[in-house]
């Protein structure tokens, strides 16, 4: 029964245009977005993935900053001025002026380009950037943003903890996660429950992969269906 549910939900996610460009966990989380929210969730996840690639693949921080500045400038200007041919910008046209709310996500990723070891302020700035993106989604879905943003910060810090190679940075990021707190998530934001829940679970289990083992998939089903 659980297997069939996972298969059907994964099939829904895979049919979304561009979803194959997401990491497996993001695709799984996307599967729990209701139909009316799926396109906006996919857009934000794709943008987050693109910005992550800029930061992770750049050999020189300055080159990454130039590429991030391009995205910051595009998101901050009128969509009528955007160049044609960029699929992500095409997806964002429907956002209109609210696309500017995603500038904070660019700023958050840029905060990780500082000199190592990264200070706690840089780690927190990254978390705040992701939280701002979730806040933008909440406003588009016309639901309260405060609680989802708080959970998004914990998601961002847990995800960061799992990816940092420097022990001091990893410890600092984990310390910023804070205590667990029950958060009510509206159905339109349930992908966040999956992303946060599985990353936090992985940190608590000593840094394993978020999708490690059958227990992770069962946890994803519970989180995606009941947000807990």
ABEGO torsion letter per residue (X at the ends): XAAAAAAAAAAAAAABBGAAABBAAAAAAAAABBAAAAAAAAAAAAAAAAAAAAAAABABAAAAAAAAAAAAAAAABBAAABBBGBAAAAAAAAAEAAAAAAAAAAAAAAAAABBOBBBAAAAAAAAAAAAAAAAAAAAAAGBBAAAAAAAAAAAAAAAAAAABABAAAAAAAAAAAEBBBBBBBBAAAAAAAAAAAAAAAAAAAGGBBAABEAAAAAAAAAAAAAGX
